[in-house]
Amino acid sequence: MFMYAPNDLYLHAVRVPGDASDAADLTRCEMQGRADAWLMFERWKANVPGFEDSFFNMASPYIGVRETRRLVGRHVLTESDCLEGRKFEDAVATGCWYLDVHPQDVTKNSAWHEEPKFPEPYDISYQTLQPKTLNNLLVAGRCHSATAKAAGSSRVTVTAMALGQAAGLAAALAVEGKGSTGELSGVLVRRRLESQHAGPWVEPA
Ligand SMILES: Cc1cc2nc3c(=O)[nH]c(=O)nc-3n(C[C@H](O)[C@H](O)[C@H](O)COP(=O)(O)OP(=O)(O)OC[C@H]3O[C@@H](n4cnc5c(N)ncnc54)[C@H](O)[C@@H]3O)c2cc1C
């Protein structure tokens, strides 16, 4: 729950497990989410002191999707890469969010079945943006190459932005060198990001 104004309560409360890569199932989730939100509101209004005169102000314009398909790249970021802080010479971004993996079923009294794991800041390799077989394509953001557990951390907005910046810069470097993003060295991408005060976080000496 968050309060944006003294009488304005935002409830981050409804979660619907489903398969968002299936249009029919996504529609079912959208309808279920709205029904759950209204049910919750009606129960609160009827039973929770202070909510007698409340009204439903707004809900999200459409259901948010955390994950669907992801790339299988030249490197697949894993849970142990994150938790053990594996170093990559060609790191182009840093992940630092916890492994925020949402269960695909109903949980009671908690958002998770077990407490999430919190990694130290970890490296994300350029190779997680590169498809295994296609030579001149980069896949940035939450659909980069990572296992479901690792993506629970690397999918968040700040990391997605850093991966997007790395992909954009790599594309420009490939054009500049008249080559492809597949042939480009991730170490070079890292160096150029660093020269722009971007790229992976490095622990001060
Ligand atoms: C309920 C929920 C809560 C979340 N909470 C947090 C949080 O607290 N903190 C956090 O950091 N992250 C949170 N996230 C995760 C985060 O929002 C996403 O993982 C992140 O925004 C992914 O960024 P992206 O750039 O990879 O993808 P997106 O933000 O989805 O960007 C992809 C863009 O591509 C556009 N697009 C799609 N197809 C086409 C096409 N054919 N042509 C042109 N454009 C197209 C889409 O419209 C979209 O704008 C949450 C996600 C959800 C669903």
The ligand as a MOL file (V3000), in Angstrom:
LIG
                    3D

  0  0  0     0  0            999 V3000
M  V30 BEGIN CTAB
M  V30 COUNTS 53 58 0 0 0
M  V30 BEGIN ATOM
M  V30 1 C 3.1610 -5.1880 -12.1210 0
M  V30 2 C 4.5990 -4.8680 -12.3940 0
M  V30 3 C 5.3290 -4.2460 -11.4220 0
M  V30 4 C 6.6660 -3.9160 -11.6520 0
M  V30 5 N 7.3580 -3.2610 -10.6800 0
M  V30 6 C 8.6030 -2.8210 -10.9470 0
M  V30 7 C 9.2940 -2.0230 -9.9930 0
M  V30 8 O 8.7870 -1.7260 -8.9030 0
M  V30 9 N 10.5460 -1.5840 -10.3000 0
M  V30 10 C 11.1350 -1.8650 -11.5110 0
M  V30 11 O 12.2420 -1.3990 -11.7680 0
M  V30 12 N 10.5100 -2.6570 -12.4210 0
M  V30 13 C 9.2640 -3.1270 -12.1710 0
M  V30 14 N 8.6180 -3.9080 -13.0860 0
M  V30 15 C 9.3520 -4.4100 -14.2580 0
M  V30 16 C 9.5940 -3.3770 -15.3270 0
M  V30 17 O 8.4780 -2.5060 -15.4300 0
M  V30 18 C 9.8280 -4.0580 -16.7000 0
M  V30 19 O 10.5390 -5.2600 -16.5830 0
M  V30 20 C 10.6240 -3.1030 -17.5820 0
M  V30 21 O 9.8590 -1.9180 -17.7780 0
M  V30 22 C 10.9820 -3.7490 -18.8990 0
M  V30 23 O 11.5290 -2.7690 -19.7400 0
M  V30 24 P 11.7430 -3.0810 -21.2860 0
M  V30 25 O 12.3100 -1.8330 -21.8780 0
M  V30 26 O 12.4950 -4.3560 -21.4450 0
M  V30 27 O 10.2840 -3.3750 -21.8500 0
M  V30 28 P 9.0400 -2.4060 -21.9560 0
M  V30 29 O 9.0620 -1.3370 -20.8910 0
M  V30 30 O 7.8380 -3.3000 -22.0180 0
M  V30 31 O 9.2780 -1.6660 -23.3370 0
M  V30 32 C 9.0120 -2.2830 -24.5560 0
M  V30 33 C 8.3790 -1.2300 -25.4400 0
M  V30 34 O 8.2860 -1.7390 -26.7520 0
M  V30 35 C 7.0620 -1.3380 -27.2910 0
M  V30 36 N 6.7360 -2.2540 -28.3840 0
M  V30 37 C 6.2990 -3.5250 -28.3080 0
M  V30 38 N 6.1340 -4.0400 -29.5240 0
M  V30 39 C 6.4860 -3.0690 -30.3990 0
M  V30 40 C 6.5490 -2.9970 -31.8050 0
M  V30 41 N 6.1940 -4.0380 -32.5750 0
M  V30 42 N 6.9700 -1.8450 -32.3520 0
M  V30 43 C 7.3610 -0.7760 -31.6000 0
M  V30 44 N 7.3220 -0.8040 -30.2530 0
M  V30 45 C 6.8910 -1.9290 -29.6640 0
M  V30 46 C 6.0840 -1.4210 -26.1170 0
M  V30 47 O 4.9520 -0.6220 -26.3260 0
M  V30 48 C 6.9510 -0.8840 -24.9820 0
M  V30 49 O 6.8570 0.5290 -24.8360 0
M  V30 50 C 7.2730 -4.2610 -12.8970 0
M  V30 51 C 6.5190 -4.8870 -13.8860 0
M  V30 52 C 5.2010 -5.1950 -13.6320 0
M  V30 53 C 4.4140 -5.8550 -14.7130 0
M  V30 END ATOM
M  V30 BEGIN BOND
M  V30 1 1 1 2
M  V30 2 1 2 3
M  V30 3 2 2 52
M  V30 4 2 3 4
M  V30 5 1 4 5
M  V30 6 1 4 50
M  V30 7 2 5 6
M  V30 8 1 6 7
M  V30 9 1 6 13
M  V30 10 2 7 8
M  V30 11 1 7 9
M  V30 12 1 9 10
M  V30 13 2 10 11
M  V30 14 1 10 12
M  V30 15 2 12 13
M  V30 16 1 13 14
M  V30 17 1 14 15
M  V30 18 1 14 50
M  V30 19 1 15 16
M  V30 20 1 16 17
M  V30 21 1 16 18
M  V30 22 1 18 19
M  V30 23 1 18 20
M  V30 24 1 20 21
M  V30 25 1 20 22
M  V30 26 1 22 23
M  V30 27 1 23 24
M  V30 28 2 24 25
M  V30 29 1 24 26
M  V30 30 1 24 27
M  V30 31 1 27 28
M  V30 32 2 28 29
M  V30 33 1 28 30
M  V30 34 1 28 31
M  V30 35 1 31 32
M  V30 36 1 32 33
M  V30 37 1 33 34
M  V30 38 1 33 48
M  V30 39 1 34 35
M  V30 40 1 35 36
M  V30 41 1 35 46
M  V30 42 1 36 37
M  V30 43 1 36 45
M  V30 44 2 37 38
M  V30 45 1 38 39
M  V30 46 1 39 40
M  V30 47 2 39 45
M  V30 48 1 40 41
M  V30 49 2 40 42
M  V30 50 1 42 43
M  V30 51 2 43 44
M  V30 52 1 44 45
M  V30 53 1 46 47
M  V30 54 1 46 48
M  V30 55 1 48 49
M  V30 56 2 50 51
M  V30 57 1 51 52
M  V30 58 1 52 53
M  V30 END BOND
M  V30 END CTAB
M  END
